[in-house]
């Protein structure tokens, strides 16, 4: 396979020569009429020579992605397949049993959501469900949040409330906003293992509030989890309303086309078959082994060249639609958790990654575009625009001179031009319209670009050792807190004495942090001395 014939000729990136900019635009523009997508990489530091130099890397990357889709162990650290592409096209799964299971689960979710929305599935008191309390962390929260924020129409489907953190104030605010409506809320708990602390705590707290109001937890609770997990066993033994499966070959950050994204979309009244069709269509075009004829490959090449193959530039995501405001947060996990790795697959320390941040246009015109234009050149921008404005006759119909869609487009083009004039790089993704199909395609585009980039820099894009290390460290702190609490009695002791008493003198600073938090939340804990002199503090239980 040779990619050389697919690399067009185009002039260098000369910011003062408008004819050359136009020639670059024509030479590096990708468009798919059926999808209604354009990808413009002409304002990135690409050249025919650079793309030719990447040819062999991409040949290997395309081969690796093809093997991944066929069921190879693409995540060798965890000895797992990587199957999120099967979710939108079950016929691709290497095992017919997986294909059948995915098809059956789709049907089961659609039937369940229809029953809820039509009122045939109700609470134990016979009341129709009005709200959803969604409990999930990371991709299990960000994916559903993106679906609901971008696609739910006003007055359609159930109202959504997200518990994606263990902040007691945030959870309390959610319960306060719901009030009595918690009794008519579906509570959906997402945890692959069933043992992750955050969703477990969210579940426990929500259940307590629901039962205090007189609600019946099993009749309102739904689990999305790995079959046979701790959560799955609990849901089965208690007779929860429904259980839907996650699979060990789907990571949280690529789970949006699984039950994690499909179920909330269905309950929000979104035609999720369109979302899946859009993702599958983008999978098809990004599967092509053509560097310049494949938008994900063009994106991955642009990232690689901009960051010198080591993530030297951040990715600033600027979507020019309110409904895509959450997309930059979604990409933070997809890109940074996938690519942010200390070691490559050969065990060599490489410290790879691409930092992602963003907001939305035109808010960014008055936020940080000033620095992007004139500050440190350590980034590239990804603009995302939607051409189709609200239909004529809608509430947003205005005089031509005051059309907000025209103004938004002007801001995007103006910002893109200003950045180019300042020598700053950018990619622009343009969609004809934004609906379920287009969002599915947009997500799939970035998923494939991440996979290809991971191959270019030789990192495992499908494991998360840093996240696991953080979970273990948090578990160690909670274990230490229990030991500290058990040691406290009526005798005042210094932090050092308490650390020594529990056999952890090297953990004295951590013990101080634990005691400080306990002191402000447990009235029985007595503290003697000034907080500004931690060595002199003495703690006892009153």
C-alpha positions as CSV (number, residue, x, y, z in Angstrom):
1,X,0.0,0.0,0.0
2,X,1.4,3.4,-1.0
3,X,0.1,6.7,0.2
4,X,2.4,8.9,-2.0
5,X,-0.1,9.3,-4.9
6,X,-2.7,10.6,-2.5
7,X,-0.6,13.5,-1.3
8,X,-1.5,16.7,-3.3
9,X,0.8,19.5,-4.3
10,X,0.1,22.8,-2.5
11,X,2.1,25.9,-1.7
12,X,3.8,26.7,1.7
13,X,1.8,28.5,4.5
14,X,2.5,32.1,3.6
15,X,0.3,34.2,5.7
16,X,0.6,37.4,3.5
17,X,-0.1,35.7,0.2
18,X,-3.8,35.3,-0.2
19,X,-3.5,33.4,-3.5
20,X,-1.3,30.8,-1.8
21,X,-3.7,30.5,1.1
22,X,-6.5,29.8,-1.3
23,X,-4.4,27.2,-3.1
24,X,-3.6,25.5,0.2
25,X,-7.2,25.6,1.1
26,X,-8.2,23.8,-2.1
27,X,-5.3,21.3,-1.8
28,X,-5.9,20.3,1.8
29,X,-9.7,20.5,2.0
30,X,-11.6,17.3,2.7
31,X,-15.4,17.1,2.0
32,X,-18.0,14.4,2.2
33,X,-21.3,15.5,0.6
34,X,-23.3,12.7,2.1
35,X,-22.2,13.5,5.7
36,X,-22.3,17.3,5.1
37,X,-18.8,17.7,6.5
38,X,-15.7,19.7,5.6
39,X,-12.3,19.5,7.2
40,X,-9.9,22.3,6.5
41,X,-6.3,21.6,7.5
42,X,-4.7,24.3,5.3
43,X,-3.8,26.6,8.2
44,X,-1.7,23.9,9.9
45,X,2.1,23.5,9.3
46,X,1.7,20.8,6.7
47,X,3.6,20.4,3.5
48,X,3.9,17.8,0.8
49,X,7.3,16.8,2.0
50,X,6.2,16.5,5.6
51,X,3.2,14.4,4.6
52,X,5.4,12.2,2.5
53,X,7.7,11.8,5.4
54,X,4.8,10.5,7.5
55,X,3.7,8.0,4.9
56,X,5.3,4.9,6.4
57,X,4.0,5.7,9.9
58,X,0.4,6.0,8.5
59,X,0.7,2.8,6.6
60,X,1.4,1.1,10.0
61,X,-1.3,3.1,11.8
62,X,-4.0,2.1,9.2
63,X,-2.9,-1.5,9.5
64,X,-3.1,-1.4,13.3
65,X,-6.6,0.2,13.3
66,X,-7.8,-2.5,10.8
67,X,-6.5,-5.2,13.2
68,X,-8.2,-3.5,16.1
69,X,-11.6,-3.5,14.4
70,X,-11.1,-7.2,13.6
71,X,-10.7,-8.0,17.3
72,X,-6.9,-8.0,18.0
73,X,-5.7,-7.3,21.5
74,X,-5.3,-3.6,21.0
75,X,-4.9,-2.9,24.7
76,X,-2.1,-5.3,25.6
77,X,-1.5,-3.9,29.1
78,X,-5.0,-5.1,30.1
79,X,-5.2,-8.0,27.5
80,X,-8.4,-6.5,26.1
81,X,-9.9,-6.0,22.7
82,X,-11.1,-2.5,21.8
83,X,-14.6,-2.7,20.4
84,X,-16.3,0.7,20.4
85,X,-16.5,0.6,16.6
86,X,-18.6,-2.5,16.9
87,X,-21.2,-0.6,18.9
88,X,-22.5,1.4,15.9
89,X,-22.0,-1.5,13.5
90,X,-22.5,-4.8,15.4
91,X,-21.8,-6.8,12.2
92,X,-18.1,-5.8,12.6
93,X,-17.8,-7.7,15.9
94,X,-15.5,-10.7,15.5
95,X,-17.9,-13.0,17.4
96,X,-21.5,-13.5,16.2
97,X,-22.5,-13.8,19.9
98,X,-21.4,-10.2,20.4
99,X,-23.3,-9.0,17.3
100,X,-26.5,-10.6,18.6
101,X,-26.0,-9.3,22.1
102,X,-25.5,-5.7,20.9
103,X,-28.6,-5.9,18.6
104,X,-30.7,-7.3,21.4
105,X,-29.6,-4.6,23.9
106,X,-30.4,-1.9,21.4
107,X,-33.9,-3.2,21.1
108,X,-34.3,-3.6,24.8
109,X,-33.1,0.0,25.5
110,X,-35.5,1.4,22.8
111,X,-38.4,-0.6,24.3
112,X,-37.6,0.5,27.8
113,X,-37.3,4.2,26.9
114,X,-40.5,4.1,24.9
115,X,-42.3,2.5,27.8
116,X,-41.0,5.2,30.2
117,X,-41.9,8.1,27.8
118,X,-45.3,6.7,27.0
119,X,-46.1,6.0,30.7
120,X,-46.5,2.2,30.5
121,X,-43.4,1.9,32.8
122,X,-44.1,3.8,36.0
123,X,-43.0,4.1,39.6
124,X,-44.3,1.6,42.2
125,X,-47.0,4.2,43.0
126,X,-48.1,4.2,39.3
127,X,-46.8,7.7,38.6
128,X,-45.2,8.5,35.3
129,X,-41.4,9.2,35.4
130,X,-40.6,12.9,35.0
131,X,-36.8,13.1,35.6
132,X,-33.6,11.2,35.4
133,X,-30.8,11.3,38.0
134,X,-27.7,10.1,36.2
135,X,-24.9,8.9,38.3
136,X,-21.6,8.4,36.5
137,X,-18.0,9.6,36.6
138,X,-15.7,10.5,33.7
139,X,-16.9,9.2,30.4
140,X,-19.9,7.8,32.1
141,X,-21.0,11.3,32.9
142,X,-19.5,13.4,30.1
143,X,-20.9,11.3,27.3
144,X,-24.5,11.5,28.5
145,X,-24.1,15.2,29.3
146,X,-22.9,15.9,25.8
147,X,-25.8,14.0,24.3
148,X,-28.4,15.7,26.4
149,X,-26.9,19.2,26.1
150,X,-26.4,19.0,22.3
151,X,-29.4,17.1,21.2
152,X,-32.4,17.3,23.6
153,X,-35.1,19.6,22.4
154,X,-37.0,21.8,24.8
155,X,-40.1,20.0,26.3
156,X,-39.1,16.6,24.8
157,X,-38.3,13.6,27.0
158,X,-37.4,13.5,30.7
159,X,-35.5,16.2,32.5
160,X,-31.9,15.3,33.4
161,X,-29.8,15.8,36.5
162,X,-26.2,14.7,36.7
163,X,-24.3,13.6,39.7
164,X,-20.7,13.2,38.4
165,X,-18.8,14.3,41.4
166,X,-18.7,13.5,45.1
167,X,-19.1,17.1,46.1
168,X,-21.7,17.0,49.0
169,X,-22.8,20.6,48.2
170,X,-23.3,19.7,44.5
171,X,-25.3,16.6,45.4
172,X,-27.3,18.5,47.9
173,X,-28.2,21.2,45.4
174,X,-29.4,18.5,42.9
175,X,-31.6,16.9,45.5
176,X,-32.9,20.3,46.6
177,X,-33.8,21.3,43.0
178,X,-35.6,18.0,42.5
179,X,-37.5,18.0,45.8
180,X,-40.6,15.8,45.7
181,X,-39.8,15.0,42.0
182,X,-37.1,12.7,43.2
183,X,-40.0,10.2,43.8
184,X,-40.8,10.3,40.1
185,X,-37.2,10.1,38.9
186,X,-35.4,7.2,37.3
187,X,-32.0,6.8,39.0
188,X,-29.4,5.4,36.5
189,X,-26.1,4.2,38.0
190,X,-23.2,3.7,35.7
191,X,-20.1,1.8,36.8
192,X,-18.3,-0.8,34.8
193,X,-16.7,-2.5,37.8
194,X,-19.3,-1.6,40.3
195,X,-16.6,-0.7,42.8
196,X,-15.6,2.8,41.7
197,X,-16.0,5.0,44.8
198,X,-17.6,8.1,43.2
199,X,-20.7,6.4,41.6
200,X,-21.1,4.2,44.6
201,X,-21.2,7.2,47.0
202,X,-23.6,9.0,44.6
203,X,-25.8,5.9,44.6
204,X,-25.8,5.6,48.3
205,X,-26.7,9.2,48.9
206,X,-29.4,9.3,46.3
207,X,-31.0,6.1,47.6
208,X,-31.1,7.6,51.1
209,X,-32.8,10.7,49.9
210,X,-35.3,8.8,47.7
211,X,-36.3,6.4,50.5
212,X,-36.6,9.3,53.0
213,X,-39.2,10.7,50.6
214,X,-41.1,7.4,50.5
215,X,-39.8,6.3,47.1
216,X,-39.0,2.7,46.3
217,X,-35.4,2.3,45.1
218,X,-35.7,-1.0,43.3
219,X,-38.7,0.2,41.3
220,X,-36.8,3.3,40.1
221,X,-33.2,2.2,39.8
222,X,-31.4,1.2,36.6
223,X,-27.8,-0.2,36.4
224,X,-25.4,0.0,33.5
225,X,-22.5,-2.2,34.4
226,X,-20.3,-5.2,33.5
227,X,-22.3,-8.4,33.7
228,X,-21.4,-10.2,36.9
229,X,-19.9,-7.1,38.6
230,X,-20.6,-6.1,42.2
231,X,-23.2,-3.6,41.0
232,X,-24.8,-6.1,38.6
233,X,-25.1,-8.6,41.4
234,X,-26.7,-6.0,43.7
235,X,-29.2,-4.9,41.1
236,X,-30.2,-8.5,40.4
237,X,-30.6,-9.5,44.0
238,X,-32.6,-6.4,44.9
239,X,-34.8,-6.6,41.7
240,X,-33.9,-3.2,40.2
241,X,-36.1,-2.0,37.4
242,X,-33.5,-2.7,34.6
243,X,-29.9,-3.8,34.0
244,X,-28.0,-2.9,30.8
245,X,-24.6,-4.3,30.0
246,X,-21.2,-2.6,29.6
247,X,-18.4,-4.6,28.2
248,X,-14.8,-4.9,29.2
249,X,-13.8,-4.0,25.6
250,X,-15.3,-0.5,25.8
251,X,-13.5,2.2,27.7
252,X,-15.4,5.0,29.5
253,X,-14.1,7.6,27.1
254,X,-15.3,5.7,24.1
255,X,-18.6,4.5,25.6
256,X,-20.9,7.2,24.1
257,X,-22.2,4.8,21.5
258,X,-22.9,2.1,24.2
259,X,-25.7,2.1,26.7
260,X,-23.9,4.9,28.4
261,X,-24.8,7.3,25.6
262,X,-27.8,5.6,23.9
263,X,-30.0,5.2,27.0
264,X,-29.9,8.9,28.0
265,X,-30.5,10.0,24.5
266,X,-33.5,7.7,24.1
267,X,-34.9,9.0,27.4
268,X,-34.3,12.6,26.2
269,X,-36.4,11.8,23.1
270,X,-33.5,11.8,20.7
271,X,-33.5,9.5,17.7
272,X,-30.3,7.7,18.6
273,X,-30.4,5.4,15.6
274,X,-29.5,8.5,13.7
275,X,-26.6,9.2,16.1
276,X,-25.3,5.6,15.5
277,X,-25.7,5.9,11.7
278,X,-23.6,9.1,11.8
279,X,-20.9,7.5,13.8
280,X,-20.9,4.4,11.5
281,X,-20.7,6.7,8.3
282,X,-17.7,8.5,9.7
283,X,-16.1,5.2,10.7
284,X,-16.5,4.2,7.1
285,X,-14.7,7.2,5.6
286,X,-12.0,7.3,8.2
287,X,-11.3,3.6,7.6
288,X,-9.9,4.5,4.2
289,X,-6.1,4.1,4.1
290,X,-5.5,7.5,2.5
291,X,-3.6,10.2,4.3
292,X,-5.2,13.2,2.6
293,X,-8.4,11.4,1.7
294,X,-9.2,10.6,5.3
295,X,-10.2,13.4,7.7
296,X,-9.0,11.6,10.8
297,X,-5.6,11.0,9.2
298,X,-5.4,14.7,8.2
299,X,-6.2,15.6,11.8
300,X,-3.7,13.2,13.3
301,X,-1.0,14.4,10.9
302,X,-1.8,18.0,11.8
303,X,-1.6,17.3,15.6
304,X,1.7,15.4,15.1
305,X,3.4,18.1,13.0
306,X,2.1,21.0,15.2
307,X,3.4,19.4,18.3
308,X,6.6,18.0,16.8
309,X,5.4,14.5,17.6
310,X,5.5,15.0,21.3
311,X,2.5,17.2,22.1
312,X,4.4,20.5,22.2
313,X,1.2,22.4,21.4
314,X,-2.1,22.4,23.2
315,X,-5.4,21.9,21.4
316,X,-7.9,24.8,21.8
317,X,-11.4,23.7,20.8
318,X,-13.7,26.5,19.8
319,X,-17.2,25.3,18.7
320,X,-19.3,28.2,17.5
321,X,-22.6,26.8,18.8
322,X,-24.0,26.8,22.3
323,X,-25.1,23.2,22.0
324,X,-21.5,22.1,21.6
325,X,-20.3,23.9,24.7
326,X,-19.7,20.6,26.5
327,X,-17.8,19.2,23.5
328,X,-14.4,20.6,24.7
329,X,-14.9,18.9,28.1
330,X,-15.8,15.7,26.3
331,X,-12.6,15.9,24.2
332,X,-10.5,16.6,27.2
333,X,-11.1,13.1,28.5
334,X,-11.1,11.4,25.0
335,X,-7.8,13.0,24.0
336,X,-5.9,13.5,27.2
337,X,-6.7,10.2,28.9
338,X,-6.0,8.3,25.7
339,X,-2.7,10.1,24.7
340,X,-1.3,11.3,28.0
341,X,1.2,8.6,28.7
342,X,4.5,8.4,30.5
343,X,5.8,5.4,28.6
344,X,5.3,4.2,25.0
345,X,4.5,0.6,24.2
346,X,8.2,-0.3,24.3
347,X,8.5,0.9,27.9
348,X,10.5,4.0,26.9
349,X,9.7,7.2,28.9
350,X,8.2,9.6,26.3
351,X,5.7,11.7,28.4
352,X,3.3,12.0,25.5
353,X,0.0,13.9,25.4
354,X,-2.0,16.8,24.0
355,X,-3.6,19.2,26.4
356,X,-7.1,20.2,25.5
357,X,-9.1,23.3,26.6
358,X,-11.8,25.4,25.1
359,X,-15.1,27.2,25.6
360,X,-17.3,28.4,22.7
361,X,-17.6,31.1,20.2
362,X,-18.3,34.0,20.3
363,X,-17.7,34.0,24.1
364,X,-14.0,33.3,23.3
365,X,-13.8,36.7,21.4
366,X,-14.0,38.3,24.8
367,X,-12.1,35.7,26.9
368,X,-8.8,34.3,25.7
369,X,-8.6,34.9,22.0
370,X,-6.4,37.9,22.9
371,X,-3.7,35.5,24.2
372,X,-4.2,33.2,21.3
373,X,-3.5,36.0,18.9
374,X,-0.7,37.8,20.7
375,X,0.6,35.6,23.5
376,X,2.8,32.5,23.7
377,X,2.6,30.3,20.6
378,X,2.0,26.9,22.3
379,X,-1.3,25.8,20.8
380,X,-3.3,25.1,17.7
381,X,-7.0,25.9,17.4
382,X,-9.8,23.6,16.2
383,X,-12.8,25.6,15.1
384,X,-16.1,23.9,14.7
385,X,-18.9,25.6,12.8
386,X,-22.5,24.7,11.8
387,X,-23.8,26.4,8.7
388,X,-27.5,25.8,9.1
389,X,-29.2,28.5,11.2
390,X,-32.7,28.1,12.8
391,X,-35.4,27.8,10.2
392,X,-37.1,30.9,8.9
393,X,-40.3,31.6,10.9
394,X,-38.8,30.4,14.1
395,X,-38.5,32.6,17.2
396,X,-35.0,33.6,16.0
397,X,-36.2,35.1,12.7
398,X,-34.7,38.6,12.5
399,X,-33.9,41.4,10.1
400,X,-31.1,40.5,7.7
401,X,-28.6,43.0,9.2
402,X,-29.2,41.7,12.7
403,X,-29.0,37.9,11.9
404,X,-27.1,36.3,14.8
405,X,-26.0,33.4,12.6
406,X,-24.3,35.8,10.2
407,X,-22.6,37.5,13.1
408,X,-21.4,34.2,14.6
409,X,-20.0,33.2,11.2
410,X,-18.2,36.5,10.9
411,X,-16.6,36.1,14.3
412,X,-15.3,32.7,13.4
413,X,-13.9,33.8,10.1
414,X,-12.4,36.9,11.7
415,X,-10.8,35.0,14.5
416,X,-9.4,32.4,12.0
417,X,-7.9,35.1,9.9
418,X,-6.5,37.0,12.8
419,X,-4.8,33.9,14.1
420,X,-3.3,33.1,10.7
421,X,-2.0,36.6,10.4
422,X,-0.3,36.1,13.8
423,X,1.3,32.9,12.6
424,X,-0.9,30.7,14.7
425,X,-2.2,27.3,13.4
426,X,-5.8,26.2,13.1
427,X,-8.1,23.4,11.8
428,X,-11.7,24.1,10.9
429,X,-14.4,21.5,10.9
430,X,-17.6,22.6,9.2
431,X,-21.0,20.8,9.3
432,X,-24.0,21.7,7.3
433,X,-26.2,21.2,10.3
434,X,-26.1,19.8,13.9
435,X,-28.3,16.9,14.7
436,X,-27.9,13.4,16.1
437,X,-26.3,12.1,12.9
438,X,-23.8,14.9,12.7
439,X,-22.9,14.7,16.4
440,X,-22.3,10.9,16.0
441,X,-20.0,11.6,13.0
442,X,-18.1,14.4,14.9
443,X,-17.5,12.1,17.9
444,X,-16.4,9.2,15.6
445,X,-14.0,11.6,13.7
446,X,-12.1,12.5,16.9
447,X,-12.1,8.9,18.1
448,X,-10.4,7.7,15.0
449,X,-8.0,10.6,15.0
450,X,-7.0,9.8,18.6
451,X,-6.5,6.1,17.6
452,X,-4.3,7.0,14.6
453,X,-2.3,9.6,16.6
454,X,-1.6,7.0,19.3
455,X,-0.2,4.7,16.6
456,X,2.0,7.5,15.2
457,X,3.6,8.1,18.6
458,X,3.5,4.4,19.7
459,X,1.4,4.7,22.9
460,X,-1.4,2.5,24.1
461,X,-4.4,4.9,23.7
462,X,-6.8,2.5,25.5
463,X,-5.4,2.1,29.0
464,X,-5.2,4.7,31.8
465,X,-2.4,3.8,34.3
466,X,-2.4,7.4,35.6
467,X,-6.1,7.2,36.4
468,X,-5.7,3.9,38.1
469,X,-2.8,5.3,40.1
470,X,-5.0,8.1,41.3
471,X,-7.7,5.7,42.4
472,X,-5.2,3.6,44.3
473,X,-3.8,6.7,46.0
474,X,-7.3,7.9,47.0
475,X,-8.1,4.5,48.4
476,X,-4.9,4.7,50.5
477,X,-6.0,8.0,51.9
478,X,-9.4,6.7,52.9
479,X,-7.9,3.7,54.5
480,X,-5.5,6.0,56.5
481,X,-8.4,8.1,57.6
482,X,-10.1,5.1,59.1
483,X,-6.9,4.3,61.1
484,X,-6.6,7.9,62.3
485,X,-10.3,8.0,63.4
486,X,-9.9,4.7,65.3
487,X,-6.8,6.0,67.1
488,X,-8.3,9.3,68.4
489,X,-9.5,9.3,72.0
490,X,-9.7,11.7,74.9
491,X,-5.9,12.2,75.1
492,X,-4.6,15.2,73.1
493,X,-1.9,14.2,70.6
494,X,0.2,16.0,68.0
495,X,0.0,15.1,64.3
496,X,3.4,13.4,64.6
497,X,2.3,11.3,67.6
498,X,-0.9,10.2,65.8
499,X,1.1,9.3,62.7
500,X,3.5,7.2,64.8
501,X,0.7,5.6,66.7
502,X,-0.9,4.2,63.5
503,X,2.5,3.0,62.3
504,X,2.8,5.6,59.5
505,X,5.4,8.2,60.6
506,X,6.3,8.9,57.0
507,X,2.7,9.9,56.4
508,X,2.6,12.8,58.9
509,X,1.7,15.4,56.3
510,X,-1.2,13.3,54.9
511,X,-2.4,12.7,58.5
512,X,-2.5,16.5,59.0
513,X,-4.6,16.9,55.9
514,X,-7.0,14.3,57.1
515,X,-7.3,15.8,60.6
516,X,-7.9,19.3,59.2
517,X,-10.8,18.0,57.2
518,X,-12.2,16.0,60.0
519,X,-12.0,18.9,62.4
520,X,-14.3,21.1,60.3
521,X,-16.8,18.3,59.8
522,X,-16.9,16.3,63.0
523,X,-17.9,18.4,66.1
524,X,-16.5,15.7,68.4
525,X,-13.0,16.3,67.3
526,X,-11.2,18.8,69.6
527,X,-8.3,20.9,68.4
528,X,-5.8,22.8,70.6
529,X,-3.4,25.4,69.1
530,X,-3.2,27.6,66.1
531,X,-3.7,26.1,62.6
532,X,-0.8,28.2,61.2
533,X,1.6,26.2,63.4
534,X,0.8,22.6,62.5
535,X,3.6,21.0,64.6
536,X,2.1,22.4,67.8
537,X,-1.5,21.3,67.1
538,X,-3.0,18.6,69.4
539,X,-6.1,16.6,68.5
540,X,-8.5,14.6,70.7
541,X,-12.0,13.2,70.6
542,X,-14.4,14.9,72.9
